Amino acid sequence: MTWRAIRSRPWGKGATLFLGWMISIMKSLSPAVVIVSFVVLGVGMFLLPPVPGPPVYLTGGVLLVGSLEDSMGFWAASAVCIAVCWRGLHPSCSPAFPIPARRKPGLMEFTGIL
């Protein structure tokens, strides 16, 4: 597959246009609304089986940093993005997330965790 074939995929252009539109909408909102909406979007993306992790984190980098850069600056917006992705999204897909059911060995064996 050549680079020209990868660039000519229509869904890649659609994703770029969608993220650009989302950034233009989110720039006028408060940072708390932007962060909550990204967490909802990110968890929703993680719930879709064909979506792997990297597109979710890349969406966070584009959406959060693009939306918060004018009000906070690039580095502060990047730090917020890292914190939100680490604390807000990473535990939702990590087996290290403290779920009370994980402390029950019978349930863990039944679900295949052990």
N, C-alpha and C positions, 0 to 999 in steps of 0.2 A: 504494500500500500504506500503510495507516494504522499508527500506533504500536500500536494495539490488536491489529492482525493480527500485527505483529512480535512482540509480547510473548506472544501466545497460542500460539506455535509450541512443540510439545512437546519438541523436541530441545534448545531453549534452556534449558528447565527441567531437563532431564536432565543437561546439561553442568554447570549450577550445582550440582545435587545431587551429581554425581560429584566435582567439584572440592572441595566442602565435605567430602565423605567422605574424599577423599585427604588434605586438610589435617589432618583429625582423626587419621588414621593416621600421617602423617609427623611430627606434632609430637612424638611419643614416640621418634622415631629420631634418630640423630646427624646433624649437618649434612652430613658427608661422604656418608652414605647418601642423604640427600635430594637433594644435588647430583648424584650419580651417577645416581640414578633419574630425575631430570628430564632430564639429558643423554640418557639412553637413550630416554626418552619423546619428547623434542624431535626427536632425529634420526629416530626412527620416524615422527613426524608429518611431517617434511620428506620422507621417502621416499614418502609417500602423494601421488600426483599431484593430487588435488582440494584438498588442504590448502594454502592460501597461507601466507606467512610471519607476518603479524600475529597469527593465533590462537595460533601457537606461542609468540611472545614474550609475549602476554597470559597464556597459561597459565603461563609462567615467573613473571610478576609475581604472579599470584594464588597459585600453588603455593609458590614459593620464599619470597616475603615472608610469606605466611600461615603457613608452617611454621617459619620461622626468626625471626619477629618476637618471640616470647616469650623466646628465648634470647639474641638479639643486639640487639634494638631495631629500630625501623622503618628508620632510615636506614642502618644497617649491613647489614640484610637486603636493602634496596634496592640498595646498592652491590654486594653479592654477586650479586644477580640480574643486574645490568647486566654485571658481569664474566663471569659464566657464559654469558650469552646472547651477549656479544661474542666471547669467546675459545672457548667450547665449541660454540656452534651456528652462529654467523655463518660461520666458515671452512668448515663442512660444505656450504654452499650457494653459496659465493663462488668465482668463477673465479680470484680472486687467491690461492687456497689453493695452496701450493707442492707440486705433484705432479710427480714426476720425468718423467712422460710429457709434460708441458707444454713441456719443453725440446727436444722433437723436432719440428721443423717439419713433417715428412712426416705424422706422426701427428696433429698439430694440424690440418692441412689435410684429412685424411681424416675427422676427426670434426666438422669444420665450425667449429672454434674460431677459425681465422684467416679 
